[in-house]
Amino acid sequence: MPYYRCTIVTPAGKKTTLIKESTNEHELATSFNDSEHILVKYTQIADSAIMYSKKNYSRSIILEFTEIMTSLLKSGLTVQDAIALCTSIATDPKTVWLCKSLLKALQNGLPLHEALKMHSPSFSSLYQSLIKLGEQTGSVTAVFERMSVYLRNEKKIRGKIGNVIWYPLMVLCAAIVGSTAIIAFIMPRMVEVFAAFRVGADQDAVIELARVYRSIWVSAVTFILLVTATIGFALLRKYSSRFSYFSDYMLLKLPLFGVYIKAIQTMDFSFAMEMLTGSGINIHTALRETAVVVRNRAYGKALTEVHSMLLKGEQLSRVFGLYKEFPSYISTWIAVGERTGAVGPVFTQIRQYFQEDVDRMSEKLMNLLEPCLILAVGIIVLIMIVQFILPLFSLYGRLL
């Protein structure tokens, strides 16, 4: 059946969009007759585009869905029954629409990880990959519980970042607005004043005014170049696998932030390994499957190479020690597991260690972020004062 992108109005009066499957346009329109939602417009989209259609599901919606599913699955319900019950107990209408969409996909025979791909902008690749592994091992409940903790921690970190950056951003915005007002309104008036008082004949004043305008153009061009470079960097990461690998590799090399990224990737990797090996899957197969879980391409490539060397008969702990992408803690604990003859349970220890490590480093980074932002904003404001405001006061002094 075809898919339609529908624009609806909720009972609260908010406009939103969703993807809905229907036999034809008439059936689509009549499906809203008994609903509290009002259909405003709709457009048919190709089946191939449904996998990449942007959904309007925020992180809070995904978190609510994940927490509800965690509670329901823990009570012993199947995935399909849990999603069906979620449609009746969810408080947000968007969560209800999400559950109905996933339930429809499951009823059509799709596995859950394939149904999540229909909302891939909302569900991250990590989320989808872990759900897929959970379905393979029969541990979907553990995955939802893990993702619930992960999303709550992510929400907490975003909240801390928001609290940290609001004051520096407010100062920066005030400085930008003030400088813009000076450039747009005060400088043209000063030019008129110079002309009226014939100060423009003073070569020093003319040179100073030209320098101010030149500084404005240099600042504007610099800002445009920074924006262009940022957009170009994002496009290169999206379309060039070689550049994506190189940038991910360089991120791992950063002094403090690189260690933090390694810890997060190791935590995700060890959780997947813990889940797979705990279900009876051997180390070789588990390594191959977990390579798709990590989001850093350099880390994932190193895992693939570890798997290849392990197939050649190399010792697992020694191979992990050869790659700088992995913390040394991994090879140490795997060596302990090899000596005791139980490598699988070691990944539980690794996951617990790095989960605590990530929490600790998150606090440290938040404490460092605020003074760094204040310092950066202070430098920007100082440059703006030196480049624009002080020369204008100097020119104004020539009129007195």
Salt bridges, closest charged atoms under 4 A:
GLU67 OE2 - ARG152 NH1 3.14
GLU114 OE2 - HIS113 NE2 3.61
GLU114 OE2 - LYS117 NZ 3.70
GLU135 OE1 - HIS113 ND1 2.65
GLU145 OE2 - LYS74 NZ 3.21
GLU154 OE1 - ARG158 NH1 3.47
ASP202 OD2 - ARG398 NH1 3.26
GLU208 OE2 - ARG211 NH2 3.39
ASP248 OD1 - ARG237 NH1 2.92
ASP248 OD2 - ARG297 NH1 3.35
ASP268 OD1 - ARG146 NH2 3.61
ASP268 OD2 - ARG295 NH2 3.48
GLU274 OE1 - ARG351 NE 2.86
GLU289 OE2 - ARG288 NH2 3.67
GLU314 OE1 - ARG318 NH2 2.41
ASP357 OD1 - ARG360 NH2 2.33
GLU363 OE2 - LYS160 NZ 2.12
